[in-house]
């Protein structure tokens, strides 16, 4: 942004994307920084007043059963076990759809 007196919304989106990737965002001009802090405070306020419903808590409990390592180590699992992980197959597609048919399977 050429003028330093304006909020650079593109820079805010770039900073948020960098944070989501785990990168350090670029420095923002003072007005853009103030706007980003204001936006984050409003977001925090709206979520902090969020009432947890039993359904939301049940979903959180289901998803928190698995560690990140569990989700990454699915190569050691059968197709059925991998598809059974919460959130891994939300449409309940049959595991045969995920098989690799490019290699001919041995006929026994």
The first five atom37 places (N, CA, C, CB, O) and aatype in JSON, in Angstrom:
{
  "aatype": [20, 20, 20, 20, 20, 20, 20, 20, 20, 20, 20, 20, 20, 20, 20, 20, 20, 20, 20, 20, 20, 20, 20, 20, 20, 20, 20, 20, 20, 20, 20, 20, 20, 20, 20, 20, 20, 20, 20, 20, 20, 20, 20, 20, 20, 20, 20, 20, 20, 20, 20, 20, 20, 20, 20, 20, 20, 20, 20, 20, 20, 20, 20, 20, 20, 20, 20, 20, 20, 20, 20, 20, 20, 20, 20, 20, 20, 20, 20, 20, 20, 20, 20, 20, 20, 20, 20, 20, 20, 20, 20, 20, 20, 20, 20, 20, 20, 20, 20, 20, 20, 20, 20, 20, 20, 20, 20, 20],
  "atom_mask": [
    [1, 1, 1, 1, 1],
    [1, 1, 1, 1, 1],
    [1, 1, 1, 1, 1],
    [1, 1, 1, 1, 1],
    [1, 1, 1, 1, 1],
    [1, 1, 1, 1, 1],
    [1, 1, 1, 1, 1],
    [1, 1, 1, 1, 1],
    [1, 1, 1, 1, 1],
    [1, 1, 1, 1, 1],
    [1, 1, 1, 1, 1],
    [1, 1, 1, 1, 1],
    [1, 1, 1, 1, 1],
    [1, 1, 1, 1, 1],
    [1, 1, 1, 1, 1],
    [1, 1, 1, 1, 1],
    [1, 1, 1, 1, 1],
    [1, 1, 1, 1, 1],
    [1, 1, 1, 1, 1],
    [1, 1, 1, 1, 1],
    [1, 1, 1, 1, 1],
    [1, 1, 1, 1, 1],
    [1, 1, 1, 1, 1],
    [1, 1, 1, 1, 1],
    [1, 1, 1, 1, 1],
    [1, 1, 1, 1, 1],
    [1, 1, 1, 1, 1],
    [1, 1, 1, 1, 1],
    [1, 1, 1, 1, 1],
    [1, 1, 1, 1, 1],
    [1, 1, 1, 1, 1],
    [1, 1, 1, 1, 1],
    [1, 1, 1, 1, 1],
    [1, 1, 1, 1, 1],
    [1, 1, 1, 1, 1],
    [1, 1, 1, 1, 1],
    [1, 1, 1, 1, 1],
    [1, 1, 1, 1, 1],
    [1, 1, 1, 1, 1],
    [1, 1, 1, 1, 1],
    [1, 1, 1, 1, 1],
    [1, 1, 1, 1, 1],
    [1, 1, 1, 1, 1],
    [1, 1, 1, 1, 1],
    [1, 1, 1, 1, 1],
    [1, 1, 1, 1, 1],
    [1, 1, 1, 1, 1],
    [1, 1, 1, 1, 1],
    [1, 1, 1, 1, 1],
    [1, 1, 1, 1, 1],
    [1, 1, 1, 1, 1],
    [1, 1, 1, 1, 1],
    [1, 1, 1, 1, 1],
    [1, 1, 1, 1, 1],
    [1, 1, 1, 1, 1],
    [1, 1, 1, 1, 1],
    [1, 1, 1, 1, 1],
    [1, 1, 1, 1, 1],
    [1, 1, 1, 1, 1],
    [1, 1, 1, 1, 1],
    [1, 1, 1, 1, 1],
    [1, 1, 1, 1, 1],
    [1, 1, 1, 1, 1],
    [1, 1, 1, 1, 1],
    [1, 1, 1, 1, 1],
    [1, 1, 1, 1, 1],
    [1, 1, 1, 1, 1],
    [1, 1, 1, 1, 1],
    [1, 1, 1, 1, 1],
    [1, 1, 1, 1, 1],
    [1, 1, 1, 1, 1],
    [1, 1, 1, 1, 1],
    [1, 1, 1, 1, 1],
    [1, 1, 1, 1, 1],
    [1, 1, 1, 1, 1],
    [1, 1, 1, 1, 1],
    [1, 1, 1, 1, 1],
    [1, 1, 1, 1, 1],
    [1, 1, 1, 1, 1],
    [1, 1, 1, 1, 1],
    [1, 1, 1, 1, 1],
    [1, 1, 1, 1, 1],
    [1, 1, 1, 1, 1],
    [1, 1, 1, 1, 1],
    [1, 1, 1, 1, 1],
    [1, 1, 1, 1, 1],
    [1, 1, 1, 1, 1],
    [1, 1, 1, 1, 1],
    [1, 1, 1, 1, 1],
    [1, 1, 1, 1, 1],
    [1, 1, 1, 1, 1],
    [1, 1, 1, 1, 1],
    [1, 1, 1, 1, 1],
    [1, 1, 1, 1, 1],
    [1, 1, 1, 1, 1],
    [1, 1, 1, 1, 1],
    [1, 1, 1, 1, 1],
    [1, 1, 1, 1, 1],
    [1, 1, 1, 1, 1],
    [1, 1, 1, 1, 1],
    [1, 1, 1, 1, 1],
    [1, 1, 1, 1, 1],
    [1, 1, 1, 1, 1],
    [1, 1, 1, 1, 1],
    [1, 1, 1, 1, 1],
    [1, 1, 1, 1, 1],
    [1, 1, 1, 1, 1],
    [1, 1, 1, 1, 1]
  ],
  "atom_positions": [
    [[0.85, -1.17, 0.0], [0.0, 0.0, 0.0], [0.89, 1.22, 0.0], [-0.97, 0.0, 1.22], [1.85, 1.29, 0.77]],
    [[0.61, 2.17, -0.83], [1.48, 3.33, -0.97], [1.27, 4.35, 0.14], [1.27, 3.97, -2.31], [2.23, 4.97, 0.59]],
    [[0.04, 4.53, 0.58], [-0.21, 5.49, 1.64], [-0.14, 4.79, 2.98], [-1.58, 6.18, 1.45], [-0.65, 3.68, 3.14]],
    [[0.49, 5.44, 3.95], [0.63, 4.82, 5.27], [-0.56, 5.1, 6.17], [1.9, 5.3, 5.94], [-0.61, 4.59, 7.29]],
    [[-1.52, 5.91, 5.72], [-2.67, 6.27, 6.55], [-3.88, 5.39, 6.3], [-3.04, 7.7, 6.31], [-4.97, 5.68, 6.8]],
    [[-3.71, 4.31, 5.54], [-4.86, 3.49, 5.21], [-4.63, 2.05, 5.66], [-5.14, 3.54, 3.71], [-3.5, 1.59, 5.82]],
    [[-5.75, 1.38, 5.86], [-5.7, -0.03, 6.23], [-5.49, -0.86, 4.97], [-7.01, -0.46, 6.98], [-6.21, -0.7, 3.98]],
    [[-4.52, -1.73, 5.02], [-4.2, -2.6, 3.88], [-4.81, -3.98, 4.17], [-2.63, -2.7, 3.65], [-4.2, -4.82, 4.84]],
    [[-6.03, -4.21, 3.65], [-6.73, -5.46, 3.93], [-6.03, -6.66, 3.29], [-8.16, -5.38, 3.44], [-6.07, -7.76, 3.84]],
    [[-5.4, -6.45, 2.15], [-4.65, -7.55, 1.52], [-3.51, -7.99, 2.44], [-4.09, -7.12, 0.15], [-3.22, -9.18, 2.54]],
    [[-2.87, -7.04, 3.09], [-1.79, -7.38, 4.03], [-2.32, -8.14, 5.23], [-1.06, -6.11, 4.49], [-1.64, -9.01, 5.77]],
    [[-3.55, -7.81, 5.66], [-4.17, -8.54, 6.78], [-4.38, -9.99, 6.38], [-5.52, -7.89, 7.2], [-4.05, -10.9, 7.14]],
    [[-4.92, -10.22, 5.18], [-5.14, -11.6, 4.72], [-3.82, -12.34, 4.57], [-5.9, -11.6, 3.39], [-3.73, -13.52, 4.9]],
    [[-2.8, -11.66, 4.06], [-1.48, -12.28, 3.93], [-0.91, -12.63, 5.29], [-0.52, -11.35, 3.17], [-0.31, -13.7, 5.46]],
    [[-1.09, -11.75, 6.27], [-0.59, -12.01, 7.63], [-1.33, -13.19, 8.25], [-0.75, -10.76, 8.51], [-0.71, -14.05, 8.89]],
    [[-2.64, -13.25, 8.07], [-3.41, -14.38, 8.61], [-2.99, -15.69, 7.94], [-4.92, -14.15, 8.41], [-2.87, -16.71, 8.61]],
    [[-2.76, -15.65, 6.64], [-2.32, -16.86, 5.93], [-0.95, -17.3, 6.44], [-2.27, -16.61, 4.41], [-0.71, -18.49, 6.63]],
    [[-0.06, -16.35, 6.66], [1.27, -16.69, 7.18], [1.16, -17.3, 8.57], [2.18, -15.44, 7.23], [1.84, -18.28, 8.87]],
    [[0.3, -16.74, 9.41], [0.11, -17.3, 10.75], [-0.46, -18.71, 10.7], [-0.82, -16.4, 11.57], [-0.06, -19.57, 11.48]],
    [[-1.39, -18.96, 9.78], [-1.98, -20.28, 9.65], [-0.97, -21.31, 9.16], [-3.18, -20.23, 8.71], [-1.08, -22.49, 9.47]],
    [[0.02, -20.87, 8.39], [1.08, -21.76, 7.93], [2.16, -21.95, 8.98], [1.7, -21.21, 6.66], [3.03, -22.81, 8.84]],
    [[2.11, -21.14, 10.05], [3.13, -21.21, 11.09], [4.31, -20.32, 10.79], [3.6, -22.62, 11.26], [5.36, -20.44, 11.43]],
    [[4.15, -19.41, 9.83], [5.22, -18.48, 9.47], [5.05, -17.17, 10.23], [5.23, -18.21, 7.95], [3.97, -16.87, 10.73]],
    [[6.12, -16.4, 10.32], [6.06, -15.07, 10.92], [5.57, -14.11, 9.84], [7.46, -14.63, 11.49], [6.18, -14.03, 8.77]],
    [[4.48, -13.39, 10.1], [3.98, -12.47, 9.08], [4.88, -11.25, 8.93], [2.55, -12.03, 9.41], [5.67, -10.93, 9.82]],
    [[4.75, -10.58, 7.8], [5.49, -9.34, 7.55], [4.96, -8.25, 8.48], [5.37, -8.9, 6.06], [3.83, -8.32, 8.95]],
    [[5.79, -7.26, 8.73], [5.35, -6.13, 9.53], [4.26, -5.37, 8.8], [6.54, -5.19, 9.86], [4.31, -5.2, 7.58]],
    [[3.26, -4.92, 9.55], [2.15, -4.16, 8.99], [2.29, -2.7, 9.38], [0.79, -4.74, 9.45], [2.93, -2.38, 10.38]],
    [[1.68, -1.82, 8.59], [1.7, -0.41, 9.0], [0.81, -0.25, 10.23], [1.22, 0.53, 7.83], [-0.02, -1.11, 10.5]],
    [[0.97, 0.84, 10.99], [0.24, 0.98, 12.26], [-1.28, 0.89, 12.12], [0.58, 2.3, 12.89], [-1.94, 0.28, 12.96]],
    [[-1.84, 1.47, 11.06], [-3.3, 1.43, 10.88], [-3.77, 0.01, 10.57], [-3.72, 2.39, 9.75], [-4.81, -0.43, 11.07]],
    [[-3.02, -0.69, 9.76], [-3.37, -2.07, 9.43], [-3.24, -2.96, 10.66], [-2.48, -2.6, 8.28], [-4.08, -3.83, 10.89]],
    [[-2.19, -2.76, 11.43], [-2.02, -3.53, 12.67], [-3.16, -3.3, 13.63], [-0.7, -3.18, 13.34], [-3.69, -4.24, 14.22]],
    [[-3.55, -2.03, 13.78], [-4.66, -1.7, 14.69], [-5.95, -2.35, 14.22], [-4.84, -0.18, 14.8], [-6.72, -2.87, 15.03]],
    [[-6.19, -2.32, 12.91], [-7.41, -2.93, 12.37], [-7.4, -4.44, 12.57], [-7.56, -2.6, 10.87], [-8.42, -5.03, 12.92]],
    [[-6.25, -5.08, 12.35], [-6.15, -6.53, 12.53], [-6.38, -6.91, 13.99], [-4.78, -7.05, 12.05], [-7.07, -7.89, 14.27]],
    [[-5.82, -6.15, 14.9], [-6.03, -6.43, 16.33], [-7.5, -6.25, 16.68], [-5.16, -5.5, 17.2], [-8.07, -7.06, 17.43]],
    [[-8.13, -5.2, 16.15], [-9.57, -4.98, 16.4], [-10.38, -6.17, 15.88], [-10.04, -3.66, 15.72], [-11.29, -6.64, 16.56]],
    [[-10.06, -6.64, 14.69], [-10.79, -7.77, 14.11], [-10.6, -9.03, 14.95], [-10.32, -8.02, 12.66], [-11.56, -9.76, 15.19]],
    [[-9.38, -9.29, 15.39], [-9.11, -10.48, 16.2], [-9.82, -10.39, 17.55], [-7.61, -10.65, 16.41], [-10.3, -11.4, 18.06]],
    [[-9.88, -9.19, 18.13], [-10.6, -9.02, 19.41], [-12.09, -9.29, 19.23], [-10.37, -7.59, 19.97], [-12.71, -9.93, 20.07]],
    [[-12.66, -8.78, 18.11], [-14.09, -9.05, 17.86], [-14.35, -10.53, 17.65], [-14.57, -8.26, 16.64], [-15.36, -11.06, 18.12]],
    [[-13.44, -11.19, 16.95], [-13.57, -12.63, 16.72], [-13.5, -13.39, 18.05], [-12.47, -13.13, 15.76], [-14.3, -14.3, 18.29]],
    [[-12.55, -13.03, 18.88], [-12.41, -13.67, 20.19], [-13.65, -13.45, 21.04], [-11.17, -13.14, 20.92], [-14.13, -14.37, 21.7]],
    [[-14.17, -12.22, 21.02], [-15.36, -11.91, 21.81], [-16.56, -12.73, 21.33], [-15.68, -10.41, 21.73], [-17.33, -13.23, 22.15]],
    [[-16.72, -12.85, 20.03], [-17.87, -13.6, 19.52], [-17.76, -15.08, 19.85], [-18.01, -13.41, 18.01], [-18.78, -15.73, 20.11]],
    [[-16.55, -15.63, 19.85], [-16.39, -17.05, 20.17], [-16.39, -17.3, 21.67], [-15.13, -17.59, 19.57], [-16.79, -18.38, 22.11]],
    [[-15.95, -16.34, 22.45], [-15.92, -16.56, 23.9], [-17.33, -16.56, 24.48], [-15.07, -15.49, 24.59], [-17.56, -17.15, 25.54]],
    [[-18.28, -15.92, 23.8], [-19.66, -15.93, 24.28], [-20.46, -17.08, 23.68], [-20.34, -14.6, 23.96], [-21.65, -17.22, 23.94]],
    [[-19.79, -17.91, 22.87], [-20.45, -19.04, 22.22], [-20.86, -20.07, 23.26], [-19.51, -19.67, 21.16], [-20.04, -20.51, 24.07]],
    [[-22.1, -20.44, 23.23], [-22.61, -21.46, 24.16], [-22.36, -22.83, 23.57], [-24.12, -21.26, 24.45], [-22.72, -23.1, 22.42]],
    [[-21.75, -23.69, 24.34], [-21.5, -25.05, 23.86], [-22.77, -25.87, 24.01], [-20.32, -25.72, 24.64], [-23.32, -26.04, 25.1]],
    [[-23.21, -26.37, 22.89], [-24.38, -27.24, 22.91], [-23.88, -28.67, 23.14], [-25.21, -27.14, 21.58], [-22.71, -28.95, 22.91]],
    [[-24.75, -29.56, 23.59], [-24.33, -30.95, 23.75], [-23.8, -31.56, 22.45], [-25.49, -31.79, 24.28], [-22.87, -32.36, 22.47]],
    [[-24.39, -31.19, 21.32], [-23.94, -31.73, 20.04], [-22.53, -31.22, 19.71], [-24.91, -31.35, 18.91], [-21.7, -31.99, 19.23]],
    [[-22.26, -29.94, 19.97], [-20.93, -29.39, 19.71], [-19.9, -30.05, 20.62], [-20.93, -27.87, 19.91], [-18.8, -30.36, 20.19]],
    [[-20.26, -30.26, 21.88], [-19.34, -30.89, 22.82], [-19.08, -32.35, 22.41], [-19.91, -30.83, 24.25], [-17.95, -32.82, 22.51]],
    [[-20.11, -33.05, 21.94], [-19.93, -34.44, 21.51], [-19.0, -34.49, 20.3], [-21.3, -35.08, 21.16], [-18.15, -35.38, 20.22]],
    [[-19.15, -33.56, 19.37], [-18.26, -33.51, 18.21], [-16.82, -33.23, 18.62], [-18.72, -32.45, 17.22], [-15.89, -33.84, 18.09]],
    [[-16.65, -32.32, 19.56], [-15.31, -32.01, 20.05], [-14.7, -33.23, 20.73], [-15.33, -30.81, 21.01], [-13.52, -33.53, 20.55]],
    [[-15.5, -33.93, 21.53], [-15.01, -35.13, 22.22], [-14.59, -36.21, 21.22], [-16.08, -35.68, 23.17], [-13.56, -36.86, 21.41]],
    [[-15.38, -36.39, 20.17], [-15.03, -37.39, 19.16], [-13.73, -37.05, 18.47], [-16.14, -37.52, 18.13], [-12.87, -37.92, 18.29]],
    [[-13.58, -35.78, 18.08], [-12.38, -35.38, 17.35], [-11.14, -35.35, 18.23], [-12.59, -34.03, 16.72], [-10.03, -35.56, 17.75]],
    [[-11.31, -35.1, 19.51], [-10.15, -35.01, 20.39], [-9.66, -36.39, 20.84], [-10.47, -34.17, 21.62], [-8.66, -36.48, 21.55]],
    [[-10.34, -37.45, 20.43], [-9.86, -38.8, 20.77], [-8.58, -39.13, 20.03], [-10.93, -39.83, 20.45], [-7.8, -39.96, 20.5]],
    [[-8.37, -38.51, 18.89], [-7.23, -38.84, 18.05], [-6.16, -37.77, 18.15], [-7.68, -39.0, 16.59], [-6.45, -36.58, 18.19]],
    [[-4.93, -38.22, 18.2], [-3.79, -37.3, 18.16], [-3.42, -37.11, 16.7], [-2.58, -37.85, 18.99], [-3.84, -37.87, 15.83]],
    [[-2.63, -36.08, 16.43], [-2.2, -35.84, 15.06], [-1.42, -37.03, 14.53], [-1.34, -34.56, 14.98], [-1.51, -37.35, 13.34]],
    [[-0.67, -37.69, 15.4], [0.1, -38.85, 14.96], [-0.83, -39.96, 14.47], [0.99, -39.36, 16.1], [-0.49, -40.68, 13.53]],
    [[-1.99, -40.09, 15.11], [-2.95, -41.11, 14.68], [-3.43, -40.84, 13.26], [-4.15, -41.16, 15.65], [-3.59, -41.76, 12.46]],
    [[-3.66, -39.57, 12.97], [-4.17, -39.22, 11.65], [-3.08, -39.37, 10.58], [-4.71, -37.79, 11.65], [-3.39, -39.69, 9.43]],
    [[-1.83, -39.15, 10.95], [-0.75, -39.24, 9.97], [-0.28, -40.67, 9.76], [0.42, -38.39, 10.42], [0.31, -40.98, 8.72]],
    [[-0.54, -41.55, 10.71], [-0.04, -42.92, 10.62], [-1.07, -43.86, 10.02], [0.37, -43.42, 11.99], [-1.07, -45.06, 10.31]],
    [[-1.95, -43.35, 9.19], [-3.01, -44.18, 8.62], [-2.49, -45.16, 7.59], [-4.07, -43.33, 8.01], [-3.23, -46.04, 7.16]],
    [[-1.22, -45.03, 7.16], [-0.71, -45.97, 6.17], [-0.55, -47.37, 6.75], [0.62, -45.48, 5.62], [-0.54, -48.35, 6.01]],
    [[-0.43, -47.47, 8.07], [-0.31, -48.77, 8.71], [-1.66, -49.42, 8.94], [0.43, -48.63, 10.03], [-1.73, -50.58, 9.35]],
    [[-2.73, -48.69, 8.68], [-4.08, -49.19, 8.95], [-4.68, -49.82, 7.7], [-4.99, -48.05, 9.45], [-4.25, -49.56, 6.58]],
    [[-5.66, -50.64, 7.93], [-6.43, -51.16, 6.8], [-7.3, -50.02, 6.26], [-7.31, -52.39, 7.23], [-7.49, -49.0, 6.93]],
    [[-7.81, -50.19, 5.07], [-8.68, -49.17, 4.5], [-9.92, -48.95, 5.36], [-9.09, -49.56, 3.08], [-10.38, -47.82, 5.51]],
    [[-10.45, -50.03, 5.91], [-11.64, -49.93, 6.74], [-11.36, -49.14, 8.01], [-12.17, -51.32, 7.08], [-12.17, -48.31, 8.43]],
    [[-10.2, -49.4, 8.64], [-9.85, -48.7, 9.87], [-9.59, -47.22, 9.59], [-8.62, -49.34, 10.52], [-9.99, -46.37, 10.39]],
    [[-8.94, -46.91, 8.49], [-8.68, -45.51, 8.15], [-9.98, -44.78, 7.87], [-7.74, -45.42, 6.93], [-10.15, -43.63, 8.28]],
    [[-10.91, -45.42, 7.17], [-12.19, -44.79, 6.86], [-13.05, -44.63, 8.11], [-12.94, -45.61, 5.82], [-13.95, -43.79, 8.13]],
    [[-12.78, -45.42, 9.14], [-13.57, -45.36, 10.37], [-13.15, -44.21, 11.28], [-13.47, -46.67, 11.11], [-13.88, -43.89, 12.22]],
    [[-11.99, -43.59, 11.03], [-11.57, -42.47, 11.86], [-12.59, -41.35, 11.73], [-10.16, -41.97, 11.45], [-13.08, -41.06, 10.64]],
    [[-12.9, -40.72, 12.84], [-13.88, -39.65, 12.84], [-13.42, -38.53, 11.92], [-14.11, -39.11, 14.26], [-12.3, -38.04, 12.05]],
    [[-14.27, -38.14, 11.0], [-13.97, -37.07, 10.08], [-13.22, -37.5, 8.83], [-13.19, -36.05, 10.77], [-13.11, -36.71, 7.89]],
    [[-12.71, -38.71, 8.79], [-11.95, -39.15, 7.63], [-12.85, -39.51, 6.46], [-11.07, -40.33, 7.99], [-12.42, -39.43, 5.31]],
    [[-14.07, -39.91, 6.73], [-14.98, -40.33, 5.68], [-16.38, -39.82, 6.02], [-14.97, -41.89, 5.51], [-17.27, -40.61, 6.33]],
    [[-16.59, -38.5, 5.95], [-17.86, -37.95, 6.41], [-19.07, -38.4, 5.59], [-17.79, -36.46, 6.39], [-20.19, -38.35, 6.08]],
    [[-18.85, -38.83, 4.34], [-19.96, -39.26, 3.5], [-20.18, -40.77, 3.56], [-19.74, -38.84, 2.08], [-21.03, -41.3, 2.84]],
    [[-19.4, -41.46, 4.41], [-19.53, -42.91, 4.59], [-19.41, -43.66, 3.27], [-20.87, -43.24, 5.25], [-20.17, -44.58, 2.99]],
    [[-18.43, -43.25, 2.47], [-18.18, -43.93, 1.2], [-17.55, -45.29, 1.47], [-17.25, -43.08, 0.27], [-16.8, -45.44, 2.44]],
    [[-17.83, -46.29, 0.65], [-17.25, -47.61, 0.89], [-15.73, -47.57, 0.68], [-17.89, -48.66, -0.04], [-15.26, -46.91, -0.25]],
    [[-14.97, -48.27, 1.52], [-13.5, -48.24, 1.41], [-12.98, -48.7, 0.06], [-12.91, -49.1, 2.48], [-11.86, -48.33, -0.32]],
    [[-13.75, -49.48, -0.67], [-13.27, -49.95, -1.98], [-13.06, -48.79, -2.95], [-14.25, -50.94, -2.58], [-12.28, -48.92, -3.9]],
    [[-13.73, -47.67, -2.74], [-13.54, -46.51, -3.62], [-12.15, -45.91, -3.46], [-14.59, -45.45, -3.32], [-11.68, -45.2, -4.35]],
    [[-11.48, -46.19, -2.34], [-10.17, -45.61, -2.08], [-9.03, -46.55, -2.46], [-10.06, -45.24, -0.63], [-7.86, -46.21, -2.28]],
    [[-9.35, -47.71, -2.97], [-8.31, -48.66, -3.35], [-7.6, -48.2, -4.61], [-8.9, -50.06, -3.54], [-8.19, -47.54, -5.47]],
    [[-6.34, -48.56, -4.71], [-5.55, -48.24, -5.9], [-5.66, -49.41, -6.86], [-4.06, -47.95, -5.53], [-5.11, -50.49, -6.62]],
    [[-6.38, -49.2, -7.96], [-6.6, -50.26, -8.93], [-5.55, -50.24, -10.04], [-7.99, -50.16, -9.52], [-5.65, -51.01, -11.0]],
    [[-4.56, -49.36, -9.94], [-3.55, -49.3, -10.99], [-2.62, -50.51, -10.95], [-2.74, -48.01, -10.87], [-2.11, -50.93, -11.99]],
    [[-2.38, -51.08, -9.77], [-1.57, -52.28, -9.64], [-2.5, -53.49, -9.64], [-0.7, -52.25, -8.36], [-3.42, -53.54, -8.83]],
    [[-2.28, -54.45, -10.53], [-3.14, -55.63, -10.5], [-2.92, -56.39, -9.2], [-2.86, -56.54, -11.73], [-1.79, -56.61, -8.76]],
    [[-4.03, -56.78, -8.59], [-3.93, -57.51, -7.34], [-3.68, -58.99, -7.66], [-5.22, -57.33, -6.48], [-4.24, -59.52, -8.61]],
    [[-2.84, -59.64, -6.87], [-2.56, -61.05, -7.15], [-3.82, -61.91, -7.05], [-1.49, -61.58, -6.18], [-4.62, -61.77, -6.12]],
    [[-3.97, -62.76, -7.98], [-5.08, -63.71, -7.98], [-4.66, -64.94, -7.19], [-5.51, -64.1, -9.45], [-3.62, -65.54, -7.48]],
    [[-5.43, -65.31, -6.22], [-5.0, -66.37, -5.34], [-5.5, -67.67, -5.65], [-5.35, -66.08, -4.05], [-5.18, -68.63, -4.94]]
  ]
}
